[in-house]
C-alpha cells in the first residue's frame, strides 16, 4: 500500500434472521473475511427495518420467514426508504412464488440456506458493488416462471396437513386450530409451519393464495 493511502472500507452488513444460531453463525463466518463488518443482528422484520435505518448497512442479509413483518414486506419498505442498501435474501424457500416476490420487491441477491460460504461472500460483495447475483437453481426457476412454464411440484400435504390448510383458509389461529383438531397448541403450530413450508409460503395469507391457485382448497 502506498504511503498515505487509506485501506478500503469494509462492507457493512446487517443480518436479519429469527433463528439465533443462524444469525450468530453467519456473523462468525463473515468475520473471517477482512472486507466484511457485521454492524447488527435483527431477530424480526420490524427490527430489521429499524436497524437498517439506524446503522445504514451496505447490505442487508435477510431471511424471508420473519416474525412481526414478513421478509418480502421488509424489502418493499427498505427499498422505499433506503434504496442504496442492497438486499440479499438468505432463505429455505426455493419456490417460484417466493423467488419472484422477493425479486419484484427489490432484492438483488437470492441465496438458499445451505449455500457454501464462498457463495455468500460473493453475493454480498457483488450486491455491495451495485450488482445482482442469483445462483443457477434460482435463476432457472425464475426463467421458467418468466416463460410461463408450469409451477414446480411441491411436497404433497398429509391428510392432517390438508385439514390444517382448510382451517387456515377459514381464518382460524393456532389456538382455534388446536381446539378443532383436538391437539395441543404447539402441535397445531408445528402443523401450520409445515404447511407453510411445503407450499413455499411466507405467511398464512400467502399459503391460502397458493393453495387456492393450485386448487388445494
C-alpha positions in Angstrom: 0.0 0.0 0.0 1.3 3.4 -0.9 2.2 5.7 1.9 -0.8 7.9 2.9 -3.4 5.7 1.0 -6.3 4.6 3.1 -7.4 0.9 3.4 -10.7 0.1 1.7 -13.7 0.5 3.9 -15.2 -2.8 4.9 -18.6 -3.8 3.6 -21.1 -3.1 6.4 -23.6 -6.0 6.7 -26.8 -6.2 8.7 -28.0 -9.8 9.4 -31.7 -10.5 9.9 -32.9 -14.0 10.8 -35.3 -15.1 13.5 -33.1 -18.1 14.5 -30.2 -17.1 16.9 -28.0 -19.9 15.8 -28.3 -18.8 12.1 -27.7 -15.2 13.0 -24.6 -15.9 15.1 -23.3 -18.5 12.7 -23.5 -16.0 9.8 -21.8 -13.3 11.8 -18.9 -15.6 12.7 -18.5 -16.7 9.1 -18.4 -13.1 7.8 -15.9 -12.1 10.5 -13.4 -14.5 8.9 -13.2 -12.1 5.9 -11.4 -8.8 6.4 -13.6 -6.9 4.0 -16.9 -7.5 5.9 -18.1 -5.7 9.1 -21.2 -7.1 10.8 -22.9 -4.0 12.1 -26.0 -5.5 13.6 -28.3 -8.5 14.1 -32.0 -8.4 13.8 -34.5 -11.1 15.1 -37.6 -9.9 13.3 -38.8 -7.9 10.4 -39.6 -4.7 12.3 -36.2 -4.8 14.0 -34.5 -5.3 10.6 -36.1 -2.1 9.3 -35.2 -0.1 12.4 -31.6 -1.2 12.4 -31.2 -0.6 8.7 -32.3 3.0 9.2 -30.1 3.5 12.2 -26.9 1.6 11.1 -27.1 2.3 7.3 -25.5 -1.0 6.2 -24.3 -1.5 2.6 -26.1 -4.9 2.5 -28.9 -6.5 4.4 -28.7 -10.3 4.5 -32.4 -11.2 5.1 -34.4 -14.3 5.8 -37.9 -14.3 4.3 -39.8 -16.1 7.1 -39.6 -13.3 9.7 -41.9 -12.7 12.6 -43.8 -9.4 13.0 -43.1 -8.4 9.4 -42.6 -10.7 6.5 -39.3 -10.6 4.7 -40.9 -9.5 1.4 -42.6 -6.6 3.1 -39.2 -5.6 4.7 -37.7 -5.5 1.2 -40.6 -3.3 -0.1 -40.3 -0.8 2.8 -36.5 -0.7 2.8 -36.3 -0.1 -0.9 -38.6 2.8 -0.5 -36.7 4.4 2.5 -33.1 3.3 1.7 -32.8 2.3 -1.9 -29.0 2.4 -1.6 -29.0 -0.6 0.8 -28.5 -3.8 -1.2 -30.6 -6.8 -0.1 -29.6 -10.4 -0.3 -32.2 -12.9 0.6 -31.0 -16.0 2.6 -33.8 -18.5 3.0 -35.0 -22.0 2.8 -37.8 -21.1 0.3 -37.0 -22.2 -3.3 -40.4 -21.9 -4.8 -41.1 -19.7 -7.8 -43.6 -17.6 -5.9 -41.2 -16.6 -3.1 -38.3 -16.0 -5.5 -40.4 -13.8 -7.8 -42.0 -11.9 -4.9 -38.6 -11.1 -3.3 -37.0 -10.0 -6.6 -40.0 -7.9 -7.6 -39.9 -6.2 -4.2 -36.2 -5.2 -4.9 -33.9 -7.9 -3.6 -30.7 -8.1 -5.7 -29.5 -11.5 -4.5 -31.2 -14.7 -3.5 -29.4 -17.5 -1.7 -30.7 -20.8 -0.4 -29.7 -21.8 3.1 -27.0 -24.4 2.8 -25.1 -22.5 0.2 -21.4 -22.6 0.5 -19.8 -19.7 2.4 -18.0 -18.7 -0.8 -21.4 -18.1 -2.5 -22.5 -16.0 0.5 -19.3 -13.9 0.3 -19.6 -13.4 -3.5 -23.2 -12.4 -3.3 -22.6 -9.8 -0.6 -19.6 -8.4 -2.4 -21.5 -8.3 -5.8 -24.5 -6.6 -4.3 -22.4 -4.1 -2.3 -20.8 -3.1 -5.5 -24.2 -2.4 -7.1 -24.6 -5.7 -9.0 -27.0 -8.6 -8.7 -26.4 -12.3 -8.2 -28.7 -15.4 -8.5 -27.4 -18.9 -8.1 -28.2 -21.2 -11.1 -31.1 -23.0 -9.3 -32.8 -19.7 -8.5 -32.1 -18.3 -12.0 -33.6 -21.4 -13.7 -36.8 -21.2 -11.6 -37.1 -17.5 -12.4 -36.6 -18.2 -16.1 -39.2 -20.9 -16.0 -41.7 -18.5 -14.4 -41.0 -15.8 -17.0 -41.5 -18.3 -19.8 -44.9 -19.3 -18.3 -44.0 -22.9 -17.7 -45.8 -25.0 -15.2 -45.1 -24.3 -11.5 -42.6 -26.6 -9.8 -44.2 -29.5 -7.9 -44.5 -29.2 -4.2 -44.3 -31.8 -1.4 -47.8 -33.3 -1.0 -49.7 -32.5 2.1 -50.7 -35.3 4.5 -54.4 -35.7 5.4 -53.9 -33.9 8.7 -52.0 -31.0 7.0 -54.8 -30.7 4.4 -57.2 -30.3 7.4 -54.9 -27.6 8.8 -54.9 -25.8 5.5 -58.7 -25.8 5.3 -58.8 -24.3 8.8 -56.3 -21.7 7.8 -58.4 -20.8 4.9 -61.3 -20.2 7.4 -59.1 -17.7 9.2 -58.5 -19.8 12.4 -55.5 -19.0 14.5 -53.3 -21.7 16.1 -55.3 -21.9 19.3 -58.5 -22.4 17.4 -56.9 -24.9 15.1 -55.7 -26.9 18.1 -59.2 -27.0 19.5 -60.7 -28.0 16.2 -58.2 -30.9 15.8 -58.1 -31.9 19.5 -54.4 -31.4 19.8 -52.0 -29.3 21.8 -51.4 -25.7 20.6 -47.8 -26.4 20.0 -48.7 -29.3 17.8 -51.1 -27.1 15.8 -48.3 -24.6 15.4 -46.0 -27.3 14.1 -48.6 -28.4 11.5 -49.2 -24.8 10.4 -45.4 -24.2 9.9 -45.1 -27.5 8.0 -48.0 -26.5 5.7 -46.4 -23.1 5.0 -43.0 -24.7 4.3 -44.4 -27.3 1.9 -46.4 -24.6 0.0 -43.4 -22.2 0.0 -45.4 -19.5 1.7 -44.1 -16.9 4.0 -47.3 -16.3 5.9 -50.9 -17.6 6.2 -52.4 -15.3 3.6 -49.9 -16.3 1.0 -50.4 -20.0 1.9 -54.1 -19.7 1.2 -53.5 -17.8 -2.0 -51.1 -20.5 -3.3 -53.4 -23.3 -2.2 -56.3 -21.6 -4.0 -54.3 -21.2 -7.2 -53.3 -24.8 -7.0 -56.8 -26.0 -6.3 -56.0 -27.5 -2.9 -58.9 -25.8 -1.2 
